[in-house]
Amino acid sequence: PSPASTSASAAASPAHAQAAADPAPPAALPHLDALPSSLPDYLNQIERDIILRALAQTQFNRTQAAQLLGISFRQLRYQMQKLNIQEPEA
């Protein structure tokens, strides 16, 4: 087999698929005392917190924050509108 087909088959191996399907270790997940009453609201709050941390880290430079988050500037702008995140007044 060619090197390309060998690496492609290795990437699609059952071990690789299982590793991708495993959940994050508990330490990487936020601690919950109880289940949230609304999963969408809970996820929005987590997303909002992460975006606000990235914006604070970049002094609210949205281009840099988007790069830090691994999303496009347009995606960040959309999420900021959706989550009602506004730039602080100068």
PDB file of N, CA, C and O in Angstrom:
ATOM      1  N   PRO A   1       0.825  -1.206   0.000  1.00  0.00           N
ATOM      2  CA  PRO A   1       0.000   0.000   0.000  1.00  0.00           C
ATOM      3  C   PRO A   1       0.862   1.261   0.000  1.00  0.00           C
ATOM      4  O   PRO A   1       1.991   1.259   0.491  1.00  0.00           O
ATOM      5  N   SER A   2       0.322   2.311  -0.547  1.00  0.00           N
ATOM      6  CA  SER A   2       1.051   3.573  -0.602  1.00  0.00           C
ATOM      7  C   SER A   2       1.060   4.225   0.779  1.00  0.00           C
ATOM      8  O   SER A   2       0.203   3.916   1.607  1.00  0.00           O
ATOM      9  N   PRO A   3       2.013   5.122   1.042  1.00  0.00           N
ATOM     10  CA  PRO A   3       2.050   5.805   2.349  1.00  0.00           C
ATOM     11  C   PRO A   3       0.763   6.571   2.626  1.00  0.00           C
ATOM     12  O   PRO A   3       0.323   6.645   3.774  1.00  0.00           O
ATOM     13  N   ALA A   4       0.154   7.139   1.589  1.00  0.00           N
ATOM     14  CA  ALA A   4      -1.079   7.896   1.795  1.00  0.00           C
ATOM     15  C   ALA A   4      -2.201   6.985   2.260  1.00  0.00           C
ATOM     16  O   ALA A   4      -2.954   7.347   3.165  1.00  0.00           O
ATOM     17  N   SER A   5      -2.328   5.798   1.652  1.00  0.00           N
ATOM     18  CA  SER A   5      -3.408   4.903   2.056  1.00  0.00           C
ATOM     19  C   SER A   5      -3.142   4.314   3.431  1.00  0.00           C
ATOM     20  O   SER A   5      -4.084   4.042   4.176  1.00  0.00           O
ATOM     21  N   THR A   6      -1.881   4.114   3.781  1.00  0.00           N
ATOM     22  CA  THR A   6      -1.543   3.597   5.102  1.00  0.00           C
ATOM     23  C   THR A   6      -1.906   4.607   6.182  1.00  0.00           C
ATOM     24  O   THR A   6      -2.478   4.235   7.207  1.00  0.00           O
ATOM     25  N   SER A   7      -1.583   5.881   5.968  1.00  0.00           N
ATOM     26  CA  SER A   7      -1.907   6.881   6.977  1.00  0.00           C
ATOM     27  C   SER A   7      -3.408   7.114   7.046  1.00  0.00           C
ATOM     28  O   SER A   7      -3.935   7.394   8.122  1.00  0.00           O
ATOM     29  N   ALA A   8      -4.106   7.003   5.922  1.00  0.00           N
ATOM     30  CA  ALA A   8      -5.557   7.172   5.936  1.00  0.00           C
ATOM     31  C   ALA A   8      -6.217   6.041   6.704  1.00  0.00           C
ATOM     32  O   ALA A   8      -7.163   6.274   7.457  1.00  0.00           O
ATOM     33  N   SER A   9      -5.727   4.806   6.523  1.00  0.00           N
ATOM     34  CA  SER A   9      -6.327   3.695   7.246  1.00  0.00           C
ATOM     35  C   SER A   9      -5.989   3.773   8.730  1.00  0.00           C
ATOM     36  O   SER A   9      -6.795   3.367   9.567  1.00  0.00           O
ATOM     37  N   ALA A  10      -4.817   4.284   9.065  1.00  0.00           N
ATOM     38  CA  ALA A  10      -4.455   4.436  10.475  1.00  0.00           C
ATOM     39  C   ALA A  10      -5.335   5.480  11.145  1.00  0.00           C
ATOM     40  O   ALA A  10      -5.724   5.325  12.303  1.00  0.00           O
ATOM     41  N   ALA A  11      -5.649   6.545  10.413  1.00  0.00           N
ATOM     42  CA  ALA A  11      -6.490   7.592  10.978  1.00  0.00           C
ATOM     43  C   ALA A  11      -7.909   7.099  11.196  1.00  0.00           C
ATOM     44  O   ALA A  11      -8.611   7.610  12.070  1.00  0.00           O
ATOM     45  N   ALA A  12      -8.344   6.122  10.424  1.00  0.00           N
ATOM     46  CA  ALA A  12      -9.704   5.615  10.537  1.00  0.00           C
ATOM     47  C   ALA A  12      -9.761   4.349  11.382  1.00  0.00           C
ATOM     48  O   ALA A  12     -10.778   3.655  11.368  1.00  0.00           O
ATOM     49  N   SER A  13      -8.705   4.029  12.113  1.00  0.00           N
ATOM     50  CA  SER A  13      -8.665   2.806  12.911  1.00  0.00           C
ATOM     51  C   SER A  13      -9.683   2.869  14.043  1.00  0.00           C
ATOM     52  O   SER A  13     -10.058   3.956  14.483  1.00  0.00           O
ATOM     53  N   PRO A  14     -10.130   1.710  14.514  1.00  0.00           N
ATOM     54  CA  PRO A  14     -11.090   1.694  15.624  1.00  0.00           C
ATOM     55  C   PRO A  14     -10.566   2.409  16.866  1.00  0.00           C
ATOM     56  O   PRO A  14     -11.337   3.065  17.567  1.00  0.00           O
ATOM     57  N   ALA A  15      -9.273   2.296  17.149  1.00  0.00           N
ATOM     58  CA  ALA A  15      -8.714   2.976  18.321  1.00  0.00           C
ATOM     59  C   ALA A  15      -8.839   4.488  18.176  1.00  0.00           C
ATOM     60  O   ALA A  15      -9.161   5.184  19.139  1.00  0.00           O
ATOM     61  N   HIS A  16      -8.584   4.993  16.970  1.00  0.00           N
ATOM     62  CA  HIS A  16      -8.705   6.431  16.723  1.00  0.00           C
ATOM     63  C   HIS A  16     -10.159   6.867  16.868  1.00  0.00           C
ATOM     64  O   HIS A  16     -10.442   7.905  17.467  1.00  0.00           O
ATOM     65  N   ALA A  17     -11.079   6.078  16.322  1.00  0.00           N
ATOM     66  CA  ALA A  17     -12.501   6.412  16.414  1.00  0.00           C
ATOM     67  C   ALA A  17     -12.948   6.406  17.866  1.00  0.00           C
ATOM     68  O   ALA A  17     -13.718   7.274  18.276  1.00  0.00           O
ATOM     69  N   GLN A  18     -12.478   5.441  18.653  1.00  0.00           N
ATOM     70  CA  GLN A  18     -12.857   5.372  20.065  1.00  0.00           C
ATOM     71  C   GLN A  18     -12.306   6.569  20.829  1.00  0.00           C
ATOM     72  O   GLN A  18     -12.997   7.135  21.676  1.00  0.00           O
ATOM     73  N   ALA A  19     -11.067   6.958  20.538  1.00  0.00           N
ATOM     74  CA  ALA A  19     -10.470   8.101  21.223  1.00  0.00           C
ATOM     75  C   ALA A  19     -11.253   9.371  20.926  1.00  0.00           C
ATOM     76  O   ALA A  19     -11.429  10.212  21.807  1.00  0.00           O
ATOM     77  N   ALA A  20     -11.720   9.515  19.700  1.00  0.00           N
ATOM     78  CA  ALA A  20     -12.492  10.696  19.328  1.00  0.00           C
ATOM     79  C   ALA A  20     -13.862  10.688  19.986  1.00  0.00           C
ATOM     80  O   ALA A  20     -14.431  11.750  20.237  1.00  0.00           O
ATOM     81  N   ALA A  21     -14.408   9.494  20.273  1.00  0.00           N
ATOM     82  CA  ALA A  21     -15.745   9.388  20.851  1.00  0.00           C
ATOM     83  C   ALA A  21     -15.732   9.492  22.370  1.00  0.00           C
ATOM     84  O   ALA A  21     -16.779   9.733  22.969  1.00  0.00           O
ATOM     85  N   ASP A  22     -14.579   9.317  23.011  1.00  0.00           N
ATOM     86  CA  ASP A  22     -14.509   9.383  24.471  1.00  0.00           C
ATOM     87  C   ASP A  22     -14.830  10.791  24.944  1.00  0.00           C
ATOM     88  O   ASP A  22     -14.375  11.766  24.344  1.00  0.00           O
ATOM     89  N   PRO A  23     -15.612  10.909  26.018  1.00  0.00           N
ATOM     90  CA  PRO A  23     -15.912  12.245  26.549  1.00  0.00           C
ATOM     91  C   PRO A  23     -14.683  12.852  27.203  1.00  0.00           C
ATOM     92  O   PRO A  23     -13.715  12.157  27.511  1.00  0.00           O
ATOM     93  N   ALA A  24     -14.738  14.143  27.407  1.00  0.00           N
ATOM     94  CA  ALA A  24     -13.637  14.838  28.072  1.00  0.00           C
ATOM     95  C   ALA A  24     -13.512  14.316  29.498  1.00  0.00           C
ATOM     96  O   ALA A  24     -14.506  13.909  30.098  1.00  0.00           O
ATOM     97  N   PRO A  25     -12.311  14.326  30.037  1.00  0.00           N
ATOM     98  CA  PRO A  25     -12.163  13.891  31.426  1.00  0.00           C
ATOM     99  C   PRO A  25     -12.942  14.819  32.355  1.00  0.00           C
ATOM    100  O   PRO A  25     -13.097  16.001  32.046  1.00  0.00           O
ATOM    101  N   PRO A  26     -13.431  14.316  33.479  1.00  0.00           N
ATOM    102  CA  PRO A  26     -14.256  15.131  34.377  1.00  0.00           C
ATOM    103  C   PRO A  26     -13.603  16.440  34.796  1.00  0.00           C
ATOM    104  O   PRO A  26     -14.311  17.427  34.993  1.00  0.00           O
ATOM    105  N   ALA A  27     -12.293  16.490  34.939  1.00  0.00           N
ATOM    106  CA  ALA A  27     -11.625  17.723  35.356  1.00  0.00           C
ATOM    107  C   ALA A  27     -11.786  18.835  34.327  1.00  0.00           C
ATOM    108  O   ALA A  27     -11.709  20.011  34.680  1.00  0.00           O
ATOM    109  N   ALA A  28     -12.008  18.485  33.055  1.00  0.00           N
ATOM    110  CA  ALA A  28     -12.133  19.495  32.009  1.00  0.00           C
ATOM    111  C   ALA A  28     -13.545  20.071  31.933  1.00  0.00           C
ATOM    112  O   ALA A  28     -13.763  21.092  31.282  1.00  0.00           O
ATOM    113  N   LEU A  29     -14.504  19.424  32.593  1.00  0.00           N
ATOM    114  CA  LEU A  29     -15.884  19.881  32.551  1.00  0.00           C
ATOM    115  C   LEU A  29     -16.189  20.735  33.772  1.00  0.00           C
ATOM    116  O   LEU A  29     -15.649  20.487  34.850  1.00  0.00           O
ATOM    117  N   PRO A  30     -17.062  21.758  33.615  1.00  0.00           N
ATOM    118  CA  PRO A  30     -17.411  22.576  34.773  1.00  0.00           C
ATOM    119  C   PRO A  30     -18.171  21.739  35.800  1.00  0.00           C
ATOM    120  O   PRO A  30     -18.931  20.841  35.436  1.00  0.00           O
ATOM    121  N   HIS A  31     -17.964  22.033  37.076  1.00  0.00           N
ATOM    122  CA  HIS A  31     -18.634  21.302  38.149  1.00  0.00           C
ATOM    123  C   HIS A  31     -20.094  21.742  38.245  1.00  0.00           C
ATOM    124  O   HIS A  31     -20.397  22.935  38.217  1.00  0.00           O
ATOM    125  N   LEU A  32     -20.982  20.774  38.357  1.00  0.00           N
ATOM    126  CA  LEU A  32     -22.402  21.054  38.520  1.00  0.00           C
ATOM    127  C   LEU A  32     -22.862  20.496  39.857  1.00  0.00           C
ATOM    128  O   LEU A  32     -22.641  19.320  40.145  1.00  0.00           O
ATOM    129  N   ASP A  33     -23.499  21.323  40.676  1.00  0.00           N
ATOM    130  CA  ASP A  33     -24.095  20.821  41.909  1.00  0.00           C
ATOM    131  C   ASP A  33     -25.388  20.090  41.586  1.00  0.00           C
ATOM    132  O   ASP A  33     -25.735  19.101  42.232  1.00  0.00           O
ATOM    133  N   ALA A  34     -26.096  20.586  40.581  1.00  0.00           N
ATOM    134  CA  ALA A  34     -27.346  19.973  40.144  1.00  0.00           C
ATOM    135  C   ALA A  34     -27.457  20.161  38.640  1.00  0.00           C
ATOM    136  O   ALA A  34     -26.770  20.999  38.057  1.00  0.00           O
ATOM    137  N   LEU A  35     -28.310  19.391  38.030  1.00  0.00           N
ATOM    138  CA  LEU A  35     -28.509  19.543  36.589  1.00  0.00           C
ATOM    139  C   LEU A  35     -29.168  20.884  36.303  1.00  0.00           C
ATOM    140  O   LEU A  35     -30.042  21.316  37.055  1.00  0.00           O
ATOM    141  N   PRO A  36     -28.761  21.549  35.225  1.00  0.00           N
ATOM    142  CA  PRO A  36     -29.397  22.827  34.882  1.00  0.00           C
ATOM    143  C   PRO A  36     -30.845  22.600  34.483  1.00  0.00           C
ATOM    144  O   PRO A  36     -31.196  21.542  33.962  1.00  0.00           O
ATOM    145  N   SER A  37     -31.686  23.600  34.730  1.00  0.00           N
ATOM    146  CA  SER A  37     -33.101  23.467  34.380  1.00  0.00           C
ATOM    147  C   SER A  37     -33.309  23.560  32.877  1.00  0.00           C
ATOM    148  O   SER A  37     -34.281  23.020  32.350  1.00  0.00           O
ATOM    149  N   SER A  38     -32.399  24.245  32.178  1.00  0.00           N
ATOM    150  CA  SER A  38     -32.508  24.398  30.731  1.00  0.00           C
ATOM    151  C   SER A  38     -31.124  24.236  30.118  1.00  0.00           C
ATOM    152  O   SER A  38     -30.248  25.077  30.321  1.00  0.00           O
ATOM    153  N   LEU A  39     -30.929  23.165  29.375  1.00  0.00           N
ATOM    154  CA  LEU A  39     -29.624  22.935  28.754  1.00  0.00           C
ATOM    155  C   LEU A  39     -29.246  24.064  27.794  1.00  0.00           C
ATOM    156  O   LEU A  39     -28.106  24.527  27.842  1.00  0.00           O
ATOM    157  N   PRO A  40     -30.151  24.529  26.923  1.00  0.00           N
ATOM    158  CA  PRO A  40     -29.761  25.630  26.025  1.00  0.00           C
ATOM    159  C   PRO A  40     -29.323  26.885  26.788  1.00  0.00           C
ATOM    160  O   PRO A  40     -28.351  27.534  26.400  1.00  0.00           O
ATOM    161  N   ASP A  41     -30.031  27.229  27.866  1.00  0.00           N
ATOM    162  CA  ASP A  41     -29.641  28.405  28.652  1.00  0.00           C
ATOM    163  C   ASP A  41     -28.280  28.198  29.307  1.00  0.00           C
ATOM    164  O   ASP A  41     -27.459  29.113  29.349  1.00  0.00           O
ATOM    165  N   TYR A  42     -28.048  27.000  29.812  1.00  0.00           N
ATOM    166  CA  TYR A  42     -26.776  26.677  30.456  1.00  0.00           C
ATOM    167  C   TYR A  42     -25.629  26.768  29.447  1.00  0.00           C
ATOM    168  O   TYR A  42     -24.587  27.353  29.740  1.00  0.00           O
ATOM    169  N   LEU A  43     -25.824  26.190  28.262  1.00  0.00           N
ATOM    170  CA  LEU A  43     -24.785  26.233  27.233  1.00  0.00           C
ATOM    171  C   LEU A  43     -24.535  27.660  26.759  1.00  0.00           C
ATOM    172  O   LEU A  43     -23.392  28.037  26.501  1.00  0.00           O
ATOM    173  N   ASN A  44     -25.602  28.460  26.642  1.00  0.00           N
ATOM    174  CA  ASN A  44     -25.433  29.867  26.263  1.00  0.00           C
ATOM    175  C   ASN A  44     -24.600  30.607  27.303  1.00  0.00           C
ATOM    176  O   ASN A  44     -23.760  31.436  26.954  1.00  0.00           O
ATOM    177  N   GLN A  45     -24.833  30.307  28.588  1.00  0.00           N
ATOM    178  CA  GLN A  45     -24.073  30.980  29.644  1.00  0.00           C
ATOM    179  C   GLN A  45     -22.598  30.594  29.587  1.00  0.00           C
ATOM    180  O   GLN A  45     -21.725  31.445  29.758  1.00  0.00           O
ATOM    181  N   ILE A  46     -22.322  29.316  29.348  1.00  0.00           N
ATOM    182  CA  ILE A  46     -20.924  28.877  29.224  1.00  0.00           C
ATOM    183  C   ILE A  46     -20.267  29.560  28.028  1.00  0.00           C
ATOM    184  O   ILE A  46     -19.145  30.056  28.129  1.00  0.00           O
ATOM    185  N   GLU A  47     -20.977  29.583  26.886  1.00  0.00           N
ATOM    186  CA  GLU A  47     -20.435  30.219  25.683  1.00  0.00           C
ATOM    187  C   GLU A  47     -20.195  31.710  25.930  1.00  0.00           C
ATOM    188  O   GLU A  47     -19.174  32.255  25.512  1.00  0.00           O
ATOM    189  N   ARG A  48     -21.129  32.357  26.603  1.00  0.00           N
ATOM    190  CA  ARG A  48     -21.005  33.776  26.917  1.00  0.00           C
ATOM    191  C   ARG A  48     -19.766  34.022  27.786  1.00  0.00           C
ATOM    192  O   ARG A  48     -18.991  34.943  27.527  1.00  0.00           O
ATOM    193  N   ASP A  49     -19.591  33.197  28.808  1.00  0.00           N
ATOM    194  CA  ASP A  49     -18.439  33.349  29.702  1.00  0.00           C
ATOM    195  C   ASP A  49     -17.120  33.185  28.950  1.00  0.00           C
ATOM    196  O   ASP A  49     -16.179  33.948  29.169  1.00  0.00           O
ATOM    197  N   ILE A  50     -17.050  32.196  28.070  1.00  0.00           N
ATOM    198  CA  ILE A  50     -15.816  31.947  27.312  1.00  0.00           C
ATOM    199  C   ILE A  50     -15.523  33.105  26.366  1.00  0.00           C
ATOM    200  O   ILE A  50     -14.377  33.542  26.254  1.00  0.00           O
ATOM    201  N   ILE A  51     -16.549  33.600  25.689  1.00  0.00           N
ATOM    202  CA  ILE A  51     -16.362  34.732  24.773  1.00  0.00           C
ATOM    203  C   ILE A  51     -15.919  35.966  25.550  1.00  0.00           C
ATOM    204  O   ILE A  51     -15.017  36.681  25.115  1.00  0.00           O
ATOM    205  N   LEU A  52     -16.548  36.221  26.698  1.00  0.00           N
ATOM    206  CA  LEU A  52     -16.167  37.383  27.501  1.00  0.00           C
ATOM    207  C   LEU A  52     -14.725  37.275  28.002  1.00  0.00           C
ATOM    208  O   LEU A  52     -14.018  38.281  28.061  1.00  0.00           O
ATOM    209  N   ARG A  53     -14.284  36.070  28.362  1.00  0.00           N
ATOM    210  CA  ARG A  53     -12.890  35.890  28.792  1.00  0.00           C
ATOM    211  C   ARG A  53     -11.930  36.172  27.644  1.00  0.00           C
ATOM    212  O   ARG A  53     -10.900  36.816  27.840  1.00  0.00           O
ATOM    213  N   ALA A  54     -12.265  35.687  26.431  1.00  0.00           N
ATOM    214  CA  ALA A  54     -11.406  35.934  25.266  1.00  0.00           C
ATOM    215  C   ALA A  54     -11.370  37.423  24.944  1.00  0.00           C
ATOM    216  O   ALA A  54     -10.314  37.959  24.608  1.00  0.00           O
ATOM    217  N   LEU A  55     -12.509  38.089  25.043  1.00  0.00           N
ATOM    218  CA  LEU A  55     -12.555  39.526  24.772  1.00  0.00           C
ATOM    219  C   LEU A  55     -11.756  40.305  25.817  1.00  0.00           C
ATOM    220  O   LEU A  55     -11.052  41.255  25.475  1.00  0.00           O
ATOM    221  N   ALA A  56     -11.858  39.916  27.071  1.00  0.00           N
ATOM    222  CA  ALA A  56     -11.094  40.590  28.128  1.00  0.00           C
ATOM    223  C   ALA A  56      -9.597  40.383  27.915  1.00  0.00           C
ATOM    224  O   ALA A  56      -8.803  41.304  28.108  1.00  0.00           O
ATOM    225  N   GLN A  57      -9.220  39.178  27.518  1.00  0.00           N
ATOM    226  CA  GLN A  57      -7.802  38.858  27.303  1.00  0.00           C
ATOM    227  C   GLN A  57      -7.215  39.659  26.149  1.00  0.00           C
ATOM    228  O   GLN A  57      -6.016  39.934  26.125  1.00  0.00           O
ATOM    229  N   THR A  58      -8.064  40.036  25.188  1.00  0.00           N
ATOM    230  CA  THR A  58      -7.594  40.780  24.010  1.00  0.00           C
ATOM    231  C   THR A  58      -7.992  42.255  24.067  1.00  0.00           C
ATOM    232  O   THR A  58      -7.980  42.938  23.043  1.00  0.00           O
ATOM    233  N   GLN A  59      -8.342  42.749  25.254  1.00  0.00           N
ATOM    234  CA  GLN A  59      -8.799  44.130  25.421  1.00  0.00           C
ATOM    235  C   GLN A  59      -9.936  44.466  24.445  1.00  0.00           C
ATOM    236  O   GLN A  59      -9.985  45.555  23.875  1.00  0.00           O
ATOM    237  N   PHE A  60     -10.839  43.508  24.271  1.00  0.00           N
ATOM    238  CA  PHE A  60     -12.031  43.616  23.423  1.00  0.00           C
ATOM    239  C   PHE A  60     -11.696  43.764  21.942  1.00  0.00           C
ATOM    240  O   PHE A  60     -12.493  44.313  21.182  1.00  0.00           O
ATOM    241  N   ASN A  61     -10.534  43.283  21.527  1.00  0.00           N
ATOM    242  CA  ASN A  61     -10.192  43.235  20.104  1.00  0.00           C
ATOM    243  C   ASN A  61     -10.874  41.988  19.538  1.00  0.00           C
ATOM    244  O   ASN A  61     -10.426  40.865  19.768  1.00  0.00           O
ATOM    245  N   ARG A  62     -11.958  42.200  18.799  1.00  0.00           N
ATOM    246  CA  ARG A  62     -12.774  41.073  18.325  1.00  0.00           C
ATOM    247  C   ARG A  62     -12.028  40.193  17.325  1.00  0.00           C
ATOM    248  O   ARG A  62     -12.241  38.981  17.304  1.00  0.00           O
ATOM    249  N   THR A  63     -11.170  40.765  16.508  1.00  0.00           N
ATOM    250  CA  THR A  63     -10.406  39.956  15.553  1.00  0.00           C
ATOM    251  C   THR A  63      -9.485  38.999  16.300  1.00  0.00           C
ATOM    252  O   THR A  63      -9.434  37.809  15.988  1.00  0.00           O
ATOM    253  N   GLN A  64      -8.760  39.518  17.284  1.00  0.00           N
ATOM    254  CA  GLN A  64      -7.858  38.671  18.068  1.00  0.00           C
ATOM    255  C   GLN A  64      -8.639  37.657  18.906  1.00  0.00           C
ATOM    256  O   GLN A  64      -8.214  36.510  19.045  1.00  0.00           O
ATOM    257  N   ALA A  65      -9.774  38.073  19.464  1.00  0.00           N
ATOM    258  CA  ALA A  65     -10.593  37.158  20.270  1.00  0.00           C
ATOM    259  C   ALA A  65     -11.109  36.012  19.407  1.00  0.00           C
ATOM    260  O   ALA A  65     -11.115  34.861  19.841  1.00  0.00           O
ATOM    261  N   ALA A  66     -11.540  36.320  18.194  1.00  0.00           N
ATOM    262  CA  ALA A  66     -12.025  35.272  17.283  1.00  0.00           C
ATOM    263  C   ALA A  66     -10.904  34.291  16.970  1.00  0.00           C
ATOM    264  O   ALA A  66     -11.125  33.080  16.961  1.00  0.00           O
ATOM    265  N   GLN A  67      -9.702  34.800  16.715  1.00  0.00           N
ATOM    266  CA  GLN A  67      -8.556  33.926  16.445  1.00  0.00           C
ATOM    267  C   GLN A  67      -8.250  33.058  17.658  1.00  0.00           C
ATOM    268  O   GLN A  67      -7.971  31.867  17.518  1.00  0.00           O
ATOM    269  N   LEU A  68      -8.301  33.643  18.834  1.00  0.00           N
ATOM    270  CA  LEU A  68      -8.045  32.910  20.071  1.00  0.00           C
ATOM    271  C   LEU A  68      -9.062  31.782  20.260  1.00  0.00           C
ATOM    272  O   LEU A  68      -8.722  30.701  20.740  1.00  0.00           O
ATOM    273  N   LEU A  69     -10.309  32.047  19.879  1.00  0.00           N
ATOM    274  CA  LEU A  69     -11.380  31.058  20.023  1.00  0.00           C
ATOM    275  C   LEU A  69     -11.434  30.066  18.864  1.00  0.00           C
ATOM    276  O   LEU A  69     -12.136  29.058  18.943  1.00  0.00           O
ATOM    277  N   GLY A  70     -10.703  30.345  17.796  1.00  0.00           N
ATOM    278  CA  GLY A  70     -10.699  29.443  16.643  1.00  0.00           C
ATOM    279  C   GLY A  70     -11.951  29.551  15.796  1.00  0.00           C
ATOM    280  O   GLY A  70     -12.373  28.581  15.167  1.00  0.00           O
ATOM    281  N   ILE A  71     -12.551  30.751  15.783  1.00  0.00           N
ATOM    282  CA  ILE A  71     -13.742  30.984  14.968  1.00  0.00           C
ATOM    283  C   ILE A  71     -13.495  32.219  14.110  1.00  0.00           C
ATOM    284  O   ILE A  71     -12.534  32.957  14.326  1.00  0.00           O
ATOM    285  N   SER A  72     -14.372  32.434  13.137  1.00  0.00           N
ATOM    286  CA  SER A  72     -14.216  33.609  12.280  1.00  0.00           C
ATOM    287  C   SER A  72     -14.727  34.855  13.002  1.00  0.00           C
ATOM    288  O   SER A  72     -15.484  34.765  13.969  1.00  0.00           O
ATOM    289  N   PHE A  73     -14.301  36.006  12.517  1.00  0.00           N
ATOM    290  CA  PHE A  73     -14.773  37.277  13.059  1.00  0.00           C
ATOM    291  C   PHE A  73     -16.295  37.355  12.957  1.00  0.00           C
ATOM    292  O   PHE A  73     -16.964  37.808  13.886  1.00  0.00           O
ATOM    293  N   ARG A  74     -16.836  36.909  11.819  1.00  0.00           N
ATOM    294  CA  ARG A  74     -18.298  36.948  11.624  1.00  0.00           C
ATOM    295  C   ARG A  74     -19.020  36.051  12.611  1.00  0.00           C
ATOM    296  O   ARG A  74     -20.077  36.418  13.125  1.00  0.00           O
ATOM    297  N   GLN A  75     -18.452  34.860  12.886  1.00  0.00           N
ATOM    298  CA  GLN A  75     -19.069  33.969  13.870  1.00  0.00           C
ATOM    299  C   GLN A  75     -19.065  34.617  15.252  1.00  0.00           C
ATOM    300  O   GLN A  75     -20.052  34.538  15.983  1.00  0.00           O
ATOM    301  N   LEU A  76     -17.953  35.258  15.604  1.00  0.00           N
ATOM    302  CA  LEU A  76     -17.880  35.928  16.903  1.00  0.00           C
ATOM    303  C   LEU A  76     -18.900  37.055  16.976  1.00  0.00           C
ATOM    304  O   LEU A  76     -19.602  37.194  17.978  1.00  0.00           O
ATOM    305  N   ARG A  77     -18.985  37.852  15.930  1.00  0.00           N
ATOM    306  CA  ARG A  77     -19.944  38.958  15.919  1.00  0.00           C
ATOM    307  C   ARG A  77     -21.373  38.443  16.060  1.00  0.00           C
ATOM    308  O   ARG A  77     -22.172  39.028  16.790  1.00  0.00           O
ATOM    309  N   TYR A  78     -21.702  37.348  15.365  1.00  0.00           N
ATOM    310  CA  TYR A  78     -23.035  36.750  15.461  1.00  0.00           C
ATOM    311  C   TYR A  78     -23.302  36.267  16.890  1.00  0.00           C
ATOM    312  O   TYR A  78     -24.370  36.525  17.445  1.00  0.00           O
ATOM    313  N   GLN A  79     -22.333  35.568  17.481  1.00  0.00           N
ATOM    314  CA  GLN A  79     -22.514  35.050  18.839  1.00  0.00           C
ATOM    315  C   GLN A  79     -22.650  36.194  19.847  1.00  0.00           C
ATOM    316  O   GLN A  79     -23.428  36.096  20.797  1.00  0.00           O
ATOM    317  N   MET A  80     -21.905  37.263  19.644  1.00  0.00           N
ATOM    318  CA  MET A  80     -22.018  38.415  20.540  1.00  0.00           C
ATOM    319  C   MET A  80     -23.412  39.020  20.463  1.00  0.00           C
ATOM    320  O   MET A  80     -23.976  39.405  21.487  1.00  0.00           O
ATOM    321  N   GLN A  81     -23.973  39.108  19.260  1.00  0.00           N
ATOM    322  CA  GLN A  81     -25.334  39.630  19.115  1.00  0.00           C
ATOM    323  C   GLN A  81     -26.341  38.684  19.756  1.00  0.00           C
ATOM    324  O   GLN A  81     -27.240  39.118  20.476  1.00  0.00           O
ATOM    325  N   LYS A  82     -26.186  37.387  19.490  1.00  0.00           N
ATOM    326  CA  LYS A  82     -27.108  36.378  20.019  1.00  0.00           C
ATOM    327  C   LYS A  82     -27.098  36.361  21.547  1.00  0.00           C
ATOM    328  O   LYS A  82     -28.142  36.210  22.180  1.00  0.00           O
ATOM    329  N   LEU A  83     -25.909  36.517  22.132  1.00  0.00           N
ATOM    330  CA  LEU A  83     -25.759  36.429  23.583  1.00  0.00           C
ATOM    331  C   LEU A  83     -25.791  37.800  24.260  1.00  0.00           C
ATOM    332  O   LEU A  83     -25.529  37.913  25.457  1.00  0.00           O
ATOM    333  N   ASN A  84     -26.109  38.830  23.493  1.00  0.00           N
ATOM    334  CA  ASN A  84     -26.222  40.204  23.995  1.00  0.00           C
ATOM    335  C   ASN A  84     -24.941  40.660  24.704  1.00  0.00           C
ATOM    336  O   ASN A  84     -24.980  41.177  25.820  1.00  0.00           O
ATOM    337  N   ILE A  85     -23.817  40.456  24.031  1.00  0.00           N
ATOM    338  CA  ILE A  85     -22.524  40.926  24.538  1.00  0.00           C
ATOM    339  C   ILE A  85     -22.203  42.209  23.792  1.00  0.00           C
ATOM    340  O   ILE A  85     -22.084  42.217  22.566  1.00  0.00           O
ATOM    341  N   GLN A  86     -22.063  43.299  24.546  1.00  0.00           N
ATOM    342  CA  GLN A  86     -21.791  44.588  23.922  1.00  0.00           C
ATOM    343  C   GLN A  86     -20.428  45.098  24.354  1.00  0.00           C
ATOM    344  O   GLN A  86     -19.962  44.839  25.463  1.00  0.00           O
ATOM    345  N   GLU A  87     -19.804  45.831  23.444  1.00  0.00           N
ATOM    346  CA  GLU A  87     -18.504  46.424  23.744  1.00  0.00           C
ATOM    347  C   GLU A  87     -18.686  47.457  24.849  1.00  0.00           C
ATOM    348  O   GLU A  87     -19.631  48.245  24.811  1.00  0.00           O
ATOM    349  N   PRO A  88     -17.784  47.460  25.839  1.00  0.00           N
ATOM    350  CA  PRO A  88     -17.920  48.436  26.929  1.00  0.00           C
ATOM    351  C   PRO A  88     -17.774  49.864  26.412  1.00  0.00           C
ATOM    352  O   PRO A  88     -17.066  50.128  25.440  1.00  0.00           O
ATOM    353  N   GLU A  89     -18.457  50.763  27.086  1.00  0.00           N
ATOM    354  CA  GLU A  89     -18.380  52.188  26.724  1.00  0.00           C
ATOM    355  C   GLU A  89     -16.983  52.711  27.058  1.00  0.00           C
ATOM    356  O   GLU A  89     -16.397  52.342  28.076  1.00  0.00           O
ATOM    357  N   ALA A  90     -16.462  53.569  26.193  1.00  0.00           N
ATOM    358  CA  ALA A  90     -15.106  54.110  26.410  1.00  0.00           C
ATOM    359  C   ALA A  90     -15.100  55.207  27.437  1.00  0.00           C
ATOM    360  O   ALA A  90     -14.045  55.767  27.736  1.00  0.00           O
TER     361      ALA A  90
END
